[in-house]
Amino acid sequence: MRREGYELQVGQPQVIIKEIDGQKCEPIEALTIDTPAEVAGKVIELVTQRKGELLIMEPKGDLQHLEFDIPARGLIGLRNQVLTTTAGEAIMAHRFKAYEPWKGNIPGRINGVLISMDKGLSTAYSIDKMQDRGSFFVSPGEEVYAGQVIGEHIRPGDLVINVTRAKQLTNFRAAGSDDNVRITPKINFSLEEAMEYIEWDEYVELTPKSIRVRKIYLDENERKRQQKKVMA
């Protein structure tokens, strides 16, 4: 659809919950991972953090063969983490097993995001001054708008920042006053990575040329009101 010129907005993937015999149930997947033995412990930790239950652990040639039962919602974002942990050497497969009682909450993204305060072109000056706040998803000269997610905060909680502010020019120039701007390259998301990254209050925005992340509610005050409703 993107090739045909359509623009789409996609929310966080959700699983289908059923009530069976008066009990809240969710889909469970049978997950198989073949991983190098030296990182098997880290892979097990990643899966169990997402309510996965280790059933089988046995050697398979040079690899360690692991089998789990895991909630389907626990698979969202897991593949990239496992591939990163194993340097791309893990082999993953999963299939639907059954509906079982709800396993409880699964921890989501730990860090908050950096949100654009205003509309305009991002500047190297602003991004350089904000690099200690987190990692950016935009480069200097890219057009941004209020409510767009432009980076990941280094701490929990979202932070609204202005990356369109340019350096004020004067008629005077002191020797050594202009610092060389060194900006870390931006993080580029694929569609799958972006969908795994977003939280319940965010959209992935797809256009023929771009993949962006935005807040569902672009206005900061509206976001705060909606957050209060969710917390109530």
KOLFIMI-97794 format. One record per residue (C-alpha): residue in three letters; x, y, z. Coordinates in nm, 2 decimals, always signed. Last residue first. Example, Ala and Ser with C-alpha at 12.3 -4.5 7.8 and 13.67 -1.06 7.14 Angstrom:
<pts>
PT	SER	+1.37	-0.11	+0.71
PT	ALA	+1.23	-0.45	+0.78
</pts>
This chain:
<pts>
PT	ALA	-0.76	+0.64	+3.75
PT	MET	-0.42	+0.58	+3.58
PT	VAL	-0.58	+0.55	+3.23
PT	LYS	-0.79	+0.87	+3.28
PT	LYS	-0.49	+1.06	+3.41
PT	GLN	-0.28	+0.96	+3.11
PT	GLN	-0.57	+1.08	+2.88
PT	ARG	-0.56	+1.42	+3.05
PT	LYS	-0.18	+1.44	+3.02
PT	ARG	-0.19	+1.36	+2.65
PT	GLU	-0.45	+1.63	+2.59
PT	ASN	-0.23	+1.88	+2.76
PT	GLU	+0.07	+1.78	+2.53
PT	ASP	-0.13	+1.80	+2.21
PT	LEU	-0.04	+1.53	+1.96
PT	TYR	-0.27	+1.27	+2.10
PT	ILE	-0.18	+0.93	+1.94
PT	LYS	+0.19	+1.01	+2.00
PT	ARG	+0.40	+0.97	+1.69
PT	VAL	+0.65	+0.73	+1.54
PT	ARG	+0.78	+0.78	+1.19
PT	ILE	+0.84	+0.56	+0.89
PT	SER	+0.91	+0.77	+0.58
PT	LYS	+0.90	+0.79	+0.20
PT	PRO	+0.57	+0.62	+0.09
PT	THR	+0.42	+0.72	+0.43
PT	LEU	+0.38	+0.51	+0.74
PT	GLU	+0.31	+0.66	+1.08
PT	VAL	+0.36	+0.41	+1.37
PT	TYR	+0.12	+0.52	+1.65
PT	GLU	+0.17	+0.58	+2.02
PT	ASP	-0.04	+0.57	+2.34
PT	TRP	-0.03	+0.18	+2.39
PT	GLU	+0.35	+0.17	+2.35
PT	ILE	+0.57	+0.16	+2.03
PT	TYR	+0.89	-0.04	+1.99
PT	GLU	+0.76	-0.36	+1.84
PT	MET	+0.57	-0.17	+1.57
PT	ALA	+0.88	+0.04	+1.49
PT	GLU	+1.10	-0.27	+1.47
PT	GLU	+0.86	-0.44	+1.22
PT	LEU	+0.83	-0.13	+1.00
PT	SER	+1.21	-0.09	+1.00
PT	PHE	+1.35	+0.17	+1.23
PT	ASN	+1.65	+0.40	+1.17
PT	ILE	+1.84	+0.53	+1.48
PT	LYS	+2.00	+0.87	+1.41
PT	PRO	+2.38	+0.91	+1.36
PT	THR	+2.55	+1.06	+1.67
PT	ILE	+2.60	+1.44	+1.62
PT	ARG	+2.94	+1.61	+1.65
PT	VAL	+2.91	+1.99	+1.62
PT	ASN	+3.25	+2.16	+1.63
PT	ASP	+3.23	+2.43	+1.89
PT	ASP	+3.22	+2.80	+1.79
PT	SER	+3.36	+3.02	+2.06
PT	GLY	+3.73	+2.95	+1.97
PT	ALA	+3.81	+3.30	+1.88
PT	ALA	+3.52	+3.54	+1.96
PT	ARG	+3.28	+3.62	+1.69
PT	PHE	+3.08	+3.94	+1.69
PT	ASN	+2.79	+4.05	+1.47
PT	THR	+2.56	+3.81	+1.64
PT	LEU	+2.38	+3.49	+1.54
PT	GLN	+2.13	+3.30	+1.76
PT	LYS	+2.17	+2.93	+1.71
PT	ALA	+1.86	+2.77	+1.57
PT	ARG	+1.57	+2.61	+1.77
PT	THR	+1.38	+2.34	+1.58
PT	VAL	+1.48	+2.06	+1.82
PT	ASN	+1.24	+2.17	+2.10
PT	ILE	+1.19	+1.92	+2.37
PT	VAL	+0.90	+1.73	+2.54
PT	LEU	+1.03	+1.45	+2.77
PT	ASP	+0.85	+1.12	+2.83
PT	GLY	+0.91	+0.91	+3.15
PT	PRO	+1.18	+0.66	+3.23
PT	ARG	+1.53	+0.78	+3.17
PT	ILE	+1.77	+0.80	+2.88
PT	HIS	+1.49	+0.93	+2.66
PT	GLU	+1.44	+0.78	+2.32
PT	GLY	+1.41	+1.00	+2.01
PT	ILE	+1.19	+1.20	+1.78
PT	VAL	+0.84	+1.10	+1.88
PT	GLN	+0.61	+1.34	+1.70
PT	GLY	+0.37	+1.53	+1.91
PT	ALA	+0.44	+1.87	+1.76
PT	TYR	+0.59	+1.83	+1.41
PT	VAL	+0.92	+1.74	+1.25
PT	GLU	+1.09	+1.82	+0.92
PT	GLU	+1.44	+1.68	+0.88
PT	GLY	+1.73	+1.93	+0.85
PT	PRO	+1.94	+1.77	+1.13
PT	SER	+1.87	+1.40	+1.16
PT	VAL	+1.58	+1.23	+1.33
PT	PHE	+1.53	+0.92	+1.55
PT	PHE	+1.75	+1.05	+1.83
PT	SER	+1.92	+0.89	+2.13
PT	GLY	+1.89	+1.04	+2.48
PT	ARG	+1.90	+1.35	+2.70
PT	ASP	+2.28	+1.40	+2.66
PT	GLN	+2.23	+1.45	+2.29
PT	MET	+2.01	+1.76	+2.35
PT	LYS	+2.27	+2.04	+2.28
PT	ASP	+2.38	+1.86	+1.96
PT	ILE	+2.01	+1.82	+1.85
PT	SER	+1.94	+2.19	+1.90
PT	TYR	+2.25	+2.31	+1.70
PT	ALA	+2.21	+2.05	+1.43
PT	THR	+1.86	+2.19	+1.36
PT	SER	+1.53	+2.01	+1.32
PT	LEU	+1.30	+2.17	+1.06
PT	GLY	+0.96	+2.30	+1.18
PT	LYS	+0.67	+2.21	+1.40
PT	ASP	+0.70	+2.24	+1.78
PT	MET	+0.75	+2.05	+2.10
PT	SER	+0.89	+1.73	+1.95
PT	ILE	+0.87	+1.43	+2.19
PT	LEU	+1.17	+1.25	+2.34
PT	VAL	+1.06	+0.90	+2.46
PT	GLY	+1.05	+0.72	+2.79
PT	ASN	+1.27	+0.43	+2.89
PT	ILE	+1.16	+0.09	+3.02
PT	ARG	+0.96	-0.04	+2.73
PT	GLY	+0.70	-0.29	+2.85
PT	PRO	+0.70	-0.53	+3.14
PT	ILE	+0.45	-0.81	+3.09
PT	ASN	+0.14	-0.80	+3.31
PT	GLY	-0.02	-1.13	+3.43
PT	LYS	-0.03	-1.48	+3.29
PT	TRP	-0.40	-1.48	+3.18
PT	PRO	-0.54	-1.83	+3.19
PT	GLU	-0.47	-2.05	+2.89
PT	TYR	-0.58	-2.05	+2.53
PT	ALA	-0.39	-2.31	+2.32
PT	LYS	-0.07	-2.39	+2.13
PT	PHE	-0.02	-2.14	+1.85
PT	ARG	+0.32	-2.17	+1.68
PT	HIS	+0.67	-2.04	+1.73
PT	ALA	+1.01	-2.05	+1.56
PT	MET	+1.34	-1.89	+1.64
PT	ILE	+1.70	-1.96	+1.52
PT	ALA	+1.97	-1.77	+1.71
PT	GLU	+2.30	-1.67	+1.54
PT	GLY	+2.22	-1.30	+1.49
PT	ALA	+2.47	-1.17	+1.74
PT	THR	+2.30	-1.38	+2.01
PT	THR	+2.19	-1.09	+2.22
PT	THR	+2.09	-0.88	+1.92
PT	LEU	+1.90	-1.17	+1.76
PT	VAL	+1.72	-1.24	+2.09
PT	GLN	+1.62	-0.87	+2.14
PT	ASN	+1.50	-0.84	+1.78
PT	ARG	+1.28	-1.15	+1.81
PT	LEU	+1.13	-1.05	+2.14
PT	GLY	+0.96	-0.73	+2.03
PT	ILE	+0.61	-0.87	+2.05
PT	LEU	+0.66	-1.24	+2.14
PT	GLY	+0.53	-1.17	+2.50
PT	ARG	+0.19	-1.08	+2.35
PT	ALA	+0.15	-1.44	+2.23
PT	PRO	+0.20	-1.57	+2.59
PT	ILE	+0.50	-1.81	+2.62
PT	ASP	+0.54	-2.18	+2.65
PT	PHE	+0.91	-2.25	+2.60
PT	GLU	+1.15	-2.49	+2.42
PT	LEU	+1.53	-2.44	+2.42
PT	HIS	+1.79	-2.62	+2.20
PT	GLN	+2.15	-2.52	+2.28
PT	LEU	+2.38	-2.51	+1.98
PT	ASP	+2.70	-2.68	+1.87
PT	GLY	+2.51	-3.00	+1.80
PT	LYS	+2.18	-2.98	+1.97
PT	PRO	+2.22	-2.97	+2.34
PT	GLU	+1.91	-2.98	+2.56
PT	MET	+1.68	-2.74	+2.75
PT	ILE	+1.31	-2.83	+2.75
PT	LEU	+1.01	-2.67	+2.92
PT	LEU	+1.11	-2.31	+3.00
PT	GLU	+0.81	-2.10	+3.09
PT	GLY	+0.78	-1.75	+2.92
PT	LYS	+0.62	-1.47	+3.13
PT	ARG	+0.80	-1.20	+2.92
PT	GLN	+1.09	-1.18	+3.17
PT	THR	+1.11	-1.56	+3.12
PT	VAL	+1.20	-1.51	+2.75
PT	LEU	+1.48	-1.26	+2.80
PT	GLU	+1.63	-1.46	+3.09
PT	ILE	+1.63	-1.77	+2.88
PT	VAL	+1.81	-1.59	+2.61
PT	LYS	+2.07	-1.46	+2.85
PT	GLY	+2.13	-1.81	+2.99
PT	ALA	+2.17	-1.95	+2.64
PT	VAL	+2.44	-1.70	+2.55
PT	GLU	+2.74	-1.94	+2.57
PT	ALA	+2.54	-2.23	+2.43
PT	PRO	+2.48	-2.07	+2.10
PT	THR	+2.11	-2.06	+2.03
PT	ASP	+1.83	-2.28	+1.90
PT	ILE	+1.50	-2.13	+2.01
PT	THR	+1.15	-2.29	+2.00
PT	LEU	+0.84	-2.12	+2.12
PT	ALA	+0.50	-2.29	+2.18
PT	GLU	+0.25	-2.00	+2.18
PT	ILE	-0.02	-1.92	+2.44
PT	PRO	-0.33	-1.73	+2.35
PT	GLU	-0.50	-1.55	+2.64
PT	CYS	-0.76	-1.64	+2.90
PT	LYS	-0.98	-1.44	+3.15
PT	GLN	-1.18	-1.70	+3.35
PT	GLY	-1.56	-1.73	+3.36
PT	ASP	-1.55	-2.08	+3.21
PT	ILE	-1.34	-1.94	+2.92
PT	GLU	-1.33	-1.56	+2.87
PT	LYS	-1.13	-1.48	+2.56
PT	ILE	-0.86	-1.22	+2.49
PT	ILE	-0.75	-1.15	+2.13
PT	VAL	-0.39	-1.02	+2.12
PT	GLN	-0.30	-0.65	+2.05
PT	PRO	-0.05	-0.50	+1.82
PT	GLN	+0.04	-0.13	+1.90
PT	GLY	-0.12	+0.11	+1.66
PT	VAL	-0.07	+0.16	+1.29
PT	GLN	-0.12	+0.48	+1.10
PT	LEU	-0.12	+0.47	+0.72
PT	GLU	-0.04	+0.68	+0.42
PT	TYR	-0.11	+0.54	+0.07
PT	GLY	+0.11	+0.62	-0.23
PT	GLU	+0.08	+0.29	-0.42
PT	ARG	+0.42	+0.17	-0.29
PT	ARG	+0.29	+0.23	+0.07
PT	MET	+0.00	+0.00	+0.00
</pts>
